[in-house]
């Protein structure tokens, strides 16, 4: 079900979080670097995206794309925020941040694993990545105006830098040195592991005292993350209920496989340890959501076979 690299990634993430909490003094040297780590991480991720594939899919499924983008970036974040505000208010902001962020750049890979429409997922990745510096701060300002005094322009500036600088860098490297592009792609996994560790060490060492005083919060954050993952997958399928199964799965992947690492960094800049921890905990449902989606795909595949004429 999972590759060795997936298990190594989970191990690095968990150990770097624990190291930041247990050894805050030693890990504090990484505290200035999470934003820069995120920029380079997205640079690595965007290297595998080809804009020609994006334009071809936009021309073939415009209505589906518009529907998914509106629900992903606006309707679903608002609905999830008010749901959590009514039922679990301590985690309402965490739910808003995770739901309102862009689709993750590894989502097309996940789409291939569950036989979803991966070109459609790729388009949503690009469009939501371009929109998130503007939509997420606007949602925060609109929904949290009474409870936070965060600068709207500051949030936009930070998200725009993290998203658009790596996109511009990718295009520059592709045009000037295709050989360098391939060389970086060949080493992407070990570089990504290093960046994940730096980001976690920097963020969790900052909040070490909070975690030591609230150890149960980690278990709560994991539970919230799994609840959110279930909501996202169900919403992605439901909003395309009359579409082919591969498009329904694409909806589930685009909603459930979001850029939670960006929210870890963003939360550490503008919110607090609770929001960063929920975002970090989402690494578990991020991968495990593959299992129910594969089951859903196989169920429909078997159903289609049973209904086919013999």
JOSULPE-V142897 format. One record per backbone hydrogen bond with DSSP energy under -0.5 kcal/mol. CO is the residue of the C=O (numbers start at 1). NH is the residue of the N-H. Records with the same first field share a line. If there is no record, write none. Layout:
CO=NH / NH
//
This chain:
3=7
4=8
5=9
6=10
7=11
8=12
9=13
10=14
11=15
12=16
13=17
14=18
15=19
16=20
17=21
18=22
19=23
23=27
24=28
26=29
27=30
28=31
30=33
33=37
34=38
35=39
36=40
37=41
38=42
39=43
40=44
41=45
42=46
43=47
45=48
46=49
48=50
49=51
50=53 / 54
51=55
52=56
53=57
54=58
55=59
56=60
57=61
61=65
62=66
63=67
64=68
65=69
66=70
67=71
68=72
69=73
70=74 / 75
71=76
74=78
75=79
76=80
77=81
78=82
79=83
80=84
81=85
82=86
83=87
84=88
88=91
89=92
91=95
92=96
93=97
94=98
95=99
96=100
97=101
98=101
102=259
104=107
106=109 / 110
107=111
108=112
109=113
110=114
111=116
112=115
116=118
117=121
118=122
119=123
120=124
121=125
122=126
123=127
124=128
125=129
126=130
127=131
128=132
131=134 / 135
132=136 / 137
134=138
135=139
136=140
137=141
138=142
139=143
140=144
144=147 / 148
151=155
152=156
153=157
154=158
155=159
156=160
157=161
158=162
159=163
160=164 / 165
161=165
163=167
164=168
165=169
166=170
167=171
168=172
169=173
170=174
171=175
172=176
173=177
177=181
178=182
179=183
180=184
181=185
182=186
183=187
184=187
185=188
187=191
188=192
189=193
190=194
191=195
192=196
193=197
194=198
195=199
196=200
197=201
198=202
199=203
200=204
201=205
202=206
203=207
205=208
207=211
208=212
209=213
210=214
214=217
215=218 / 219
216=220
217=221
218=222
219=223
220=224
221=225
222=226
223=227
224=228
225=229
226=230
227=231
228=232
229=233
230=234
231=235
232=236
233=237
234=238
235=239
237=240
238=241
240=243
244=247 / 248
245=249
246=117 / 250
247=251
248=252
249=253
250=254
251=255
252=256
253=257
256=258
257=104
258=260
259=262 / 263
260=264
261=265
262=266
263=267
264=268
265=269
266=270
267=271
272=276
273=277
274=278
275=279
276=280
277=281
278=282
280=283
281=284 / 285
282=286
283=287
284=287 / 288
285=289
287=290
288=291 / 292
289=293
290=294
291=295
292=296
293=297
294=298
295=299
296=300
297=301
298=302
299=303
300=304
301=305
302=306
303=307
304=308
//
